[in-house]
Amino acid sequence: MLHQWTPKMQKMRIMNARIPKNPSIRKMAPRVIRTITICFFFLVLGLLISKETTALAGNNSPYYIKVNKQQNCVTIYEKDEEGKYTVPVKAMTCSTGWATPLGTYNTLIKYRWKLLMGDVWGQYSTRIVKGILFHSVWYYEKDPSTLSSAQYNKLGSDASHGCIRLTVADAKWIYDNCPVGTTVEIYNSKDPGPLGKPETLKLLPGTGWDPTDLDKNNPFLNKKPTIKGAKNITVPCGEEANLLNGVKATSTAGTDITSKLTVEGEVDFNTPGDYVIHYTVTDAIGRTRTKKVTVTVNDLELELMFEGIRDRYATEDTEIDKAFALEGVIAYVNHKQLPAEDIEVAIKKETNGNYKIDYKVSKEGKTITALAIVIIDSTAPVIKGITHRELTLKELQSGRKGIKKLALEGITVTDNETTLSNDQIKVYVTEKSDYGYVVTYEVFDEAGNLTRETVQFTYFSEARMDGIKNQNHIPAGTKIDEDYVSKGVTSTLNGVNTTDQIRITIEETSHGAYMVTYYTNNSDGNGINIVAYFTIVEEATEQK
């Protein structure tokens, strides 16, 4: 029977353990004790070697990484002459989270792409401890074009579950330059670090790429910031100009960075001459755009000019007055806009019904004039090829998008004055029950004349009607009744003539305009109806 251990015996070292009196056990005890002692020795030795190996890995790394969790800023240090990590070489803005642990660790492994919490992906990941990694802002898929722009715009603030998010460029820098075993110290401080906290680029909603990603397919790879509104200007001597007025700048990603614009060069507004200045803007990823302009300080000689004067079209009911003449017209003196009342306007109606408009501005003995013609056009465009159309089942099931495409097949548009194309025709499609669509065409000419026509595209399964069409130029005096609108219209049901069963309703929608509805039954008692439009004209209008 084995002896029971007492508290006093439990405190004894293994080498001094009490050996039981049982002979067989006494015989085995020395070997067991030696085995336990050897295992214990090697266990301790292994831990010491492991600890030393980790320390050596950290000490041999070219860099030491410090993460300021409070400020969401990473600073990279390299060794000084004494072999200590005291020289800051790079700073990165990051996003940490509430679960980011404080402490000192050594990196464990790297992943080119890593599946992250929430079934999302990170690029250039480096494991720090347990589930905590350096990695890029996450992607919806293992695809560099599926970046979450909303999460990217959070860089610099707490946003992660615990990992340390970086731009692709920064995550890749650690991935490429910091070997496994590099020491990472995570701490809190109000001071972001000796190099400060870098600014990050903001993305427009829906942007799927990190602009810092060097992937050859990245659309931002060769893009730079833009500067708009910077142009050569002329300023009267003695008058100063705000050189930033109207000048805008956007980043590589298209976001507004006008506040970063700088102007280099000096202009003496009291001395006539040409002065070269440079507008420069640099965005958060270090890309720069520069634009050179010339500022001319003139010698007080007046310079008058017009802008926006052009020939135009108008309809007969348009009032051609000074307000119409000045629409979009601006006059300048030395590039300063004049009040509209300083522009003289003379309007004359010509014998052909068009108008001639003379513009004049006078300042300090100098006068400029300009002329514009207003062409009166009251003839609406003509759309040819519009017809009621019979649909196949496949066409019926193609939906509004398919019907809209079908509606423009065989269509042309012309106008008596302006050149129009099918791109200027607007097509509106409305589903009509389960057997057809109502299709409306609209087009304006440059004068504002509108042509609108509506037809029906119908699928016939059992009952069908033929011969229905719009009639838009019916002679004056014509009586629009059932006899007139039923001419040429027939119907069948499963091949049997049912023309005498067509029901017709006529509605006068406006003077001389009628909407006619034709109705016939299917075999199930339900039916189909088709609408056509009839228009009476007082006198014939020549169509070109």
Helices and strands as residue ranges (DSSP letters): H 7-10, G 14-16, H 23-60, E 63-68, E 73-79, E 85-93, E 103-106, E 109-116, E 120-129, E 132-136, H 149-152, E 164-166, H 168-177, E 183-187, E 226-228, E 233-236, E 248-250, G 258-260, E 262-264, E 273-282, E 288-298, E 304-307, E 312-314, H 322-325, E 330-333, E 336-337, G 340-342, E 344-349, E 355-363, E 366-376, E 382-384, E 389-390, H 393-396, H 399-407, E 412-414, G 422-424, E 426-432, E 436-444, E 450-458, E 463-466, E 471-474, H 482-485, E 490-493, E 496-497, G 499-501, E 503-510, E 513-521, E 527-536
